[in-house]
Amino acid sequence: MAVALRCLVAPALAASGMKQVSQAAPPRAPQPCGSAGAELRRWTWNLLAVISPSLVRFDAVLFDLDGTLLDTLRDIAESMNESLQSMGAPAMEIDEYRRYVGDGVAALAERALPPDRRDAGTVARCVATMREIYSSRLARWTLPYPGIPGLLDELAKRATAIGVLSNKPHAMTTALVAQLLGRWHFSVVLGERPEVPRKPDPCAALEAASILASHPSRILYLGDTGTDMETATRAGMFAVGALWGFRDRRELEAAGAAALVNAPREVVDLL
């Protein structure tokens, strides 16, 4: 049976540029998101997972933070609304922020401000005010999503390495992980840093892979936005979309999700 499986999947693996994960594979250059090679790799991974899950092995899971591990929406929205109102701009409904988060605080401020007030100076003032407010109330309402503690417990039992990669400012990212996810050991926690390009640039994801001591092809990347799916694909990781997060199925699939999960417990079935 094993020989037959190898005969079946080997041509697809070769065509996609992938190595069987049971063999050591040298690092490769990140692939452009949406490329034919990336699409074939996603198809091949799905085929392997159906035919023989034992052939698909991930030794690490890299998580997005906001909308994936933690439900931060209310704290982010209320902080930005307070910042907007302090500048004489109208507040928005909390649910509207689902479309705006995920690409860093500056992008959030630019999207939340009225179109006629998006000059660089106004955006910078809004960002500074929002960061000050948000830092003072970082976890007033924020909690892990239902099922996340159970998933992290299961990964710990399996000795699967875990990490966090976020576009949230680095100090806020590390503070939230320490405060709300401190019972689990994360090998790497990276937020937005001035010297490193933000997601979807794969640079930080590849940095995380190096710290996790895992080849990118053996890392399952779980996130809730198109930015996350693009990041994972460009880094050569297995992109999994979290449907409990801020964005919808359509965005995740369009951005290259190789798999979608409705609940955290479903991630274990992909390992």
Secondary structure, 3 states (H helix, E strand, C coil): CHHHHHHHHHHHHHHHCCCCCCCCCCCCCCCCCCCHHHHHHHHHHHHHHHHCHHHCCCCEEEECCECCCEECHHHHHHHHHHHHHHCCCCCCCHHHHHHCCCCCHHHHHHHHCCHHHCCHHHHHHHHHHHHHHHHHCCCCCCEECCCHHHHHHHHHHCCCEEEEEEEEEHHHHHHHHHHHCCCCCCCEEEEECCCCCCCCCCHHHHHHHHHHCCCHHHEEEEECCHHHHHHHHHHCCEEEEECCCCCCHHHHHHCCCCEEECCHHHHHHHC
